[in-house]
Amino acid sequence: MPRHPDTTIKPNSALGGARQRLLSPRRSGQCMSRTELADAVNAALDASCSGRDVTTQYVDFRWVGTLERGEHRWPSEARRAALRQVLGATCDAELDLYSPR
């Protein structure tokens, strides 16, 4: 249920489309799965925060699905940066990520 009655949940086609444009590193000729995107985001988190424990920021396929369904629009800065890096976006708006406040 949305936080406010006037809030509508709309699928995030920009993020889903960006994922689907990437090739799967495991399955030849197919697009990247939500699990593969989550793995890539976790690897990017590790690389960008070397020396720090970022396991609390790790994501999984369910988290990616929540973003693609539009149920969550504003992940933490570290997660947004990792998503931008993996998906080749220059800004959050390219992935239709925004603060709902």
CORMO-V303672 format. One record per residue. N is the residue number from 1. PHI is phi in degrees with one decimal (none if undefined). PSI is psi in radians with two decimals (* if undefined). Layout:
BEGIN
n:N phi:PHI psi:PSI
n:N phi:PHI psi:PSI
END
This chain:
BEGIN
n:1 phi:none psi:2.34
n:2 phi:-62.4 psi:2.76
n:3 phi:-66.2 psi:-0.59
n:4 phi:-128.1 psi:2.48
n:5 phi:-57.3 psi:-0.49
n:6 phi:-83.2 psi:-0.14
n:7 phi:-78.6 psi:2.26
n:8 phi:-112.6 psi:2.53
n:9 phi:-97.9 psi:2.14
n:10 phi:-124.9 psi:2.28
n:11 phi:-53.6 psi:2.51
n:12 phi:-92.4 psi:1.52
n:13 phi:-71.2 psi:-0.45
n:14 phi:-66.2 psi:-0.79
n:15 phi:-68.9 psi:-0.81
n:16 phi:-61.0 psi:-0.72
n:17 phi:-65.4 psi:-0.69
n:18 phi:-62.8 psi:-0.73
n:19 phi:-64.2 psi:-0.77
n:20 phi:-70.3 psi:-0.34
n:21 phi:-78.5 psi:-0.31
n:22 phi:-86.1 psi:2.48
n:23 phi:-81.5 psi:2.52
n:24 phi:-66.7 psi:2.34
n:25 phi:-76.5 psi:-0.19
n:26 phi:-112.5 psi:-0.49
n:27 phi:-120.1 psi:1.89
n:28 phi:-58.6 psi:2.28
n:29 phi:78.4 psi:0.07
n:30 phi:-112.9 psi:2.83
n:31 phi:-79.5 psi:2.83
n:32 phi:-64.4 psi:2.35
n:33 phi:-83.2 psi:2.94
n:34 phi:-62.5 psi:-0.67
n:35 phi:-63.9 psi:-0.75
n:36 phi:-65.6 psi:-0.66
n:37 phi:-64.4 psi:-0.77
n:38 phi:-59.9 psi:-0.75
n:39 phi:-61.6 psi:-0.73
n:40 phi:-67.0 psi:-0.68
n:41 phi:-63.8 psi:-0.76
n:42 phi:-62.6 psi:-0.70
n:43 phi:-64.8 psi:-0.71
n:44 phi:-65.6 psi:-0.66
n:45 phi:-61.3 psi:-0.81
n:46 phi:-59.4 psi:-0.78
n:47 phi:-67.9 psi:-0.67
n:48 phi:-80.4 psi:-0.32
n:49 phi:-121.2 psi:0.73
n:50 phi:-57.7 psi:2.41
n:51 phi:89.9 psi:-0.21
n:52 phi:-113.2 psi:2.59
n:53 phi:-83.9 psi:1.94
n:54 phi:-111.8 psi:0.32
n:55 phi:-60.3 psi:-0.43
n:56 phi:-70.6 psi:-0.29
n:57 phi:-93.6 psi:-0.14
n:58 phi:-58.7 psi:2.61
n:59 phi:-122.8 psi:2.93
n:60 phi:-137.8 psi:-3.10
n:61 phi:-61.8 psi:-0.52
n:62 phi:-67.2 psi:-0.67
n:63 phi:-64.4 psi:-0.77
n:64 phi:-60.4 psi:-0.74
n:65 phi:-61.9 psi:-0.68
n:66 phi:-61.8 psi:-0.72
n:67 phi:-66.6 psi:-0.81
n:68 phi:-65.5 psi:-0.56
n:69 phi:-77.8 psi:-0.16
n:70 phi:81.6 psi:0.25
n:71 phi:-78.1 psi:-0.33
n:72 phi:-137.7 psi:2.31
n:73 phi:-120.8 psi:-0.20
n:74 phi:-138.7 psi:1.39
n:75 phi:-66.5 psi:3.00
n:76 phi:-60.8 psi:2.80
n:77 phi:-58.6 psi:-0.73
n:78 phi:-62.6 psi:-0.75
n:79 phi:-67.9 psi:-0.70
n:80 phi:-63.0 psi:-0.74
n:81 phi:-62.4 psi:-0.73
n:82 phi:-65.5 psi:-0.73
n:83 phi:-61.5 psi:-0.79
n:84 phi:-59.6 psi:-0.76
n:85 phi:-62.7 psi:-0.88
n:86 phi:-65.7 psi:-0.73
n:87 phi:-90.1 psi:-0.02
n:88 phi:72.4 psi:0.51
n:89 phi:-93.6 psi:2.57
n:90 phi:-93.0 psi:-0.34
n:91 phi:-150.5 psi:2.87
n:92 phi:-62.5 psi:-0.59
n:93 phi:-62.1 psi:-0.54
n:94 phi:-62.9 psi:-0.46
n:95 phi:-102.8 psi:0.20
n:96 phi:55.5 psi:0.70
n:97 phi:-101.5 psi:2.30
n:98 phi:-156.4 psi:2.78
n:99 phi:-81.8 psi:2.15
n:100 phi:-73.8 psi:-0.05
n:101 phi:-88.8 psi:*
END
